[in-house]
């Protein structure tokens, strides 16, 4: 549930038949510290005052680990 108990912003309920993997994925998304990327126009006007705006950055690919074999062009 979002907001406070007296005036929630939203609620989530799962039935007993809900797959455990679905509940786990949903819960993990709530505790994630990864920023949520959204356009300001996608956020309701009433909630825009509580947004944290960050400058856009280019996504940097993960570093590729060096190969375990010998360097190319070298012989033993």
Backbone torsions as a table, in degrees:
resi	resn	phi	psi	omega
1	UNK	NA	138.4	175.4
2	UNK	-102.0	156.9	-178.6
3	UNK	83.5	-153.1	177.8
4	UNK	-108.7	169.9	-175.1
5	UNK	-63.4	-33.6	-177.8
6	UNK	-75.4	-29.1	-176.0
7	UNK	-142.5	74.2	-176.9
8	UNK	-71.4	149.3	176.0
9	UNK	-84.2	-33.6	178.8
10	UNK	-161.5	165.1	178.2
11	UNK	-137.1	151.7	172.9
12	UNK	-128.7	132.4	178.0
13	UNK	-133.1	137.7	177.4
14	UNK	-118.7	137.2	175.9
15	UNK	-80.6	168.3	177.9
16	UNK	-61.0	-25.7	-178.5
17	UNK	-83.0	-4.0	-179.6
18	UNK	-66.9	133.2	179.6
19	UNK	-61.5	138.3	-180.0
20	UNK	-58.9	-33.2	-180.0
21	UNK	-66.4	-33.4	177.3
22	UNK	-67.7	-45.8	179.5
23	UNK	-63.4	-41.5	179.3
24	UNK	-64.6	-43.1	179.4
25	UNK	-65.1	-40.7	178.4
26	UNK	-62.7	-46.9	179.9
27	UNK	-62.6	-43.0	179.1
28	UNK	-61.5	-37.8	179.4
29	UNK	-66.3	-29.9	179.2
30	UNK	-72.5	-31.1	-177.3
31	UNK	-97.7	0.8	-179.7
32	UNK	-64.1	139.5	176.2
33	UNK	-95.4	0.6	178.6
34	UNK	-70.1	132.9	-179.4
35	UNK	-61.9	145.3	176.3
36	UNK	-94.6	120.3	-177.7
37	UNK	-92.4	120.1	-179.7
38	UNK	-145.2	148.9	172.4
39	UNK	-77.1	144.8	-179.6
40	UNK	-56.4	-35.5	-179.0
41	UNK	-64.9	-18.3	179.5
42	UNK	-85.5	-6.8	-179.6
43	UNK	-99.8	129.3	179.2
44	UNK	-54.7	142.3	-176.6
45	UNK	-53.3	-38.4	-178.1
46	UNK	-64.2	-21.1	-174.8
47	UNK	-107.5	-2.5	-177.5
48	UNK	-64.2	-25.4	-179.6
49	UNK	-66.7	-20.6	-178.1
50	UNK	-101.5	11.7	178.8
51	UNK	-75.2	147.2	170.4
52	UNK	-107.4	115.4	-177.6
53	UNK	-94.8	128.3	177.5
54	UNK	-121.0	149.1	177.8
55	UNK	-68.1	142.6	178.1
56	UNK	-69.9	138.9	176.9
57	UNK	-126.8	151.4	178.0
58	UNK	-73.5	140.2	178.3
59	UNK	-72.7	127.1	179.5
60	UNK	-102.4	126.9	-179.8
61	UNK	-65.9	154.2	178.3
62	UNK	-65.2	148.7	179.3
63	UNK	-67.1	141.3	178.5
64	UNK	-91.1	124.5	-179.1
65	UNK	-69.3	147.7	179.5
66	UNK	-66.4	151.6	-179.8
67	UNK	-72.3	155.6	-177.9
68	UNK	-83.9	-14.2	-176.6
69	UNK	-81.3	178.9	179.4
70	UNK	-66.6	159.3	178.6
71	UNK	-64.1	144.0	179.8
72	UNK	-60.1	141.2	176.8
73	UNK	85.2	-2.0	-179.9
74	UNK	-104.2	143.3	175.8
75	UNK	-119.0	164.3	179.8
76	UNK	-104.9	NA	NA
